[in-house]
């Protein structure tokens, strides 16, 4: 499968069971399995870390390999597993199934923030979160995603990270209970976080969406690598879901939101020297709520993105019960 490389880091999707092609001077930073059963992170024989996310049916899995041309060091700090190469730090963890998640999420995120600070990689570029029963109520009657957002926000607040410094992120459902997550951070502050003028910043959503707003930006640009991490993006205009029950319109709106975020006008507004197109996006992940919508979404994405782009599709719940599809990717 195709690979995406920037500075020393290379990312590739490969079928489950495959290993990255052995090449002189390449080292595995992490192997992120998108599989059937959750497996907590661990230090693997290749020297990096591995974890398994519960995201697909049996036989449909793949692995996202992160490799680097630098030597990798891996280990564990508290409940956070990490691997770093002197330039990038990847952290991962898992929160077991629980009747409520705010406290556990706060603890987990504080662990990540402590790890990136103590290891000297304090600048977050991207975070991924996979949340079981994301739209169901917890033991106190609060939706699980809102419960998760409460703990995440408290961790950033306690760590003194202002909203404007929040990085790109994804928060979607998973096929098994519990919460799995991983993050990428850098030593140097070489990034710019972007918002979408068509949308209210997620961290400024009104209180109707929960006791704490979601803590992420719409995209994060890494200047020295010249690429952009695009957050999970859905059919939201302003702060409201649009095109209820209409999968084609929701998918088109999500694609339009991405195009808006990465386009010339918005990147210039954020001080970047150039903009991008949907055809620049690669390593795309598309989360579709209903199995019967996957083929239509596949067709729409195939028309929007480059024919050379790697696209993975998942049938999982989305962060709002009225959203039918969410799309993320990396701009080269």
SULRAHU-V435002 format. One record per residue. N is the residue number from 1. RES is the residue in one letter. PSI is psi in whole degrees, -180 to 180 (999 if undefined). Layout:
N:RES:PSI, N:RES:PSI
This chain:
1:X:164, 2:X:155, 3:X:153, 4:X:130, 5:X:136, 6:X:146, 7:X:-120, 8:X:-6, 9:X:137, 10:X:138, 11:X:137, 12:X:143, 13:X:133, 14:X:152, 15:X:149, 16:X:137, 17:X:-22, 18:X:159, 19:X:155, 20:X:144, 21:X:129, 22:X:118, 23:X:138, 24:X:132, 25:X:1, 26:X:138, 27:X:142, 28:X:120, 29:X:-45, 30:X:151, 31:X:110, 32:X:107, 33:X:128, 34:X:95, 35:X:-151, 36:X:-34, 37:X:134, 38:X:138, 39:X:124, 40:X:155, 41:X:153, 42:X:161, 43:X:123, 44:X:171, 45:X:-28, 46:X:-7, 47:X:-15, 48:X:-162, 49:X:157, 50:X:152, 51:X:161, 52:X:130, 53:X:136, 54:X:91, 55:X:-14, 56:X:168, 57:X:165, 58:X:134, 59:X:-7, 60:X:8, 61:X:166, 62:X:170, 63:X:135, 64:X:109, 65:X:130, 66:X:117, 67:X:160, 68:X:158, 69:X:11, 70:X:159, 71:X:141, 72:X:138, 73:X:135, 74:X:157, 75:X:-161, 76:X:137, 77:X:105, 78:X:-122, 79:X:16, 80:X:127, 81:X:145, 82:X:158, 83:X:137, 84:X:160, 85:X:16, 86:X:-16, 87:X:-40, 88:X:147, 89:X:124, 90:X:125, 91:X:150, 92:X:155, 93:X:173, 94:X:135, 95:X:120, 96:X:161, 97:X:139, 98:X:158, 99:X:-20, 100:X:157, 101:X:-9, 102:X:-51, 103:X:-43, 104:X:-37, 105:X:-43, 106:X:-46, 107:X:-44, 108:X:-46, 109:X:-37, 110:X:-36, 111:X:-43, 112:X:-47, 113:X:-35, 114:X:-41, 115:X:-47, 116:X:-31, 117:X:-47, 118:X:-30, 119:X:-8, 120:X:28, 121:X:66, 122:X:-3, 123:X:103, 124:X:133, 125:X:-34, 126:X:144, 127:X:140, 128:X:135, 129:X:133, 130:X:115, 131:X:115, 132:X:144, 133:X:44, 134:X:-32, 135:X:-1, 136:X:163, 137:X:145, 138:X:-172, 139:X:-18, 140:X:7, 141:X:9, 142:X:140, 143:X:140, 144:X:-41, 145:X:-41, 146:X:-38, 147:X:-48, 148:X:-47, 149:X:-34, 150:X:-49, 151:X:-41, 152:X:-46, 153:X:-41, 154:X:-37, 155:X:-45, 156:X:-41, 157:X:-47, 158:X:-27, 159:X:1, 160:X:25, 161:X:115, 162:X:159, 163:X:-40, 164:X:-12, 165:X:6, 166:X:141, 167:X:176, 168:X:149, 169:X:163, 170:X:140, 171:X:103, 172:X:174, 173:X:173, 174:X:166, 175:X:-7, 176:X:162, 177:X:164, 178:X:178, 179:X:128, 180:X:147, 181:X:155, 182:X:158, 183:X:158, 184:X:131, 185:X:167, 186:X:159, 187:X:-44, 188:X:149, 189:X:84, 190:X:30, 191:X:158, 192:X:130, 193:X:134, 194:X:147, 195:X:170, 196:X:122, 197:X:-16, 198:X:-8, 199:X:147, 200:X:137, 201:X:135, 202:X:-37, 203:X:0, 204:X:16, 205:X:146, 206:X:166, 207:X:-14, 208:X:-17, 209:X:4, 210:X:169, 211:X:-25, 212:X:138, 213:X:159, 214:X:142, 215:X:83, 216:X:163, 217:X:169, 218:X:-26, 219:X:159, 220:X:123, 221:X:133, 222:X:110, 223:X:-47, 224:X:-24, 225:X:-17, 226:X:35, 227:X:172, 228:X:127, 229:X:120, 230:X:125, 231:X:164, 232:X:125, 233:X:134, 234:X:-170, 235:X:71, 236:X:127, 237:X:133, 238:X:-117, 239:X:6, 240:X:142, 241:X:137, 242:X:157, 243:X:54, 244:X:128, 245:X:1, 246:X:96, 247:X:-42, 248:X:-45, 249:X:-39, 250:X:-42, 251:X:-43, 252:X:-38, 253:X:-42, 254:X:-46, 255:X:-41, 256:X:-37, 257:X:-42, 258:X:-46, 259:X:-38, 260:X:-45, 261:X:-42, 262:X:-5, 263:X:172, 264:X:-47, 265:X:-43, 266:X:-39, 267:X:-38, 268:X:-38, 269:X:-30, 270:X:10, 271:X:14, 272:X:156, 273:X:-13, 274:X:164, 275:X:-179, 276:X:169, 277:X:166, 278:X:-30, 279:X:-8, 280:X:-10, 281:X:141, 282:X:174, 283:X:54, 284:X:137, 285:X:129, 286:X:120, 287:X:119, 288:X:129, 289:X:-43, 290:X:132, 291:X:-37, 292:X:-10, 293:X:-9, 294:X:-45, 295:X:-40, 296:X:-45, 297:X:-39, 298:X:-43, 299:X:-44, 300:X:-41, 301:X:-37, 302:X:-35, 303:X:-29, 304:X:-37, 305:X:169, 306:X:144, 307:X:-17, 308:X:-5, 309:X:142, 310:X:126, 311:X:127, 312:X:138, 313:X:141, 314:X:144, 315:X:96, 316:X:166, 317:X:160, 318:X:168, 319:X:-23, 320:X:143, 321:X:-18, 322:X:3, 323:X:139, 324:X:-18, 325:X:148, 326:X:142, 327:X:139, 328:X:170, 329:X:-175, 330:X:128, 331:X:130, 332:X:999
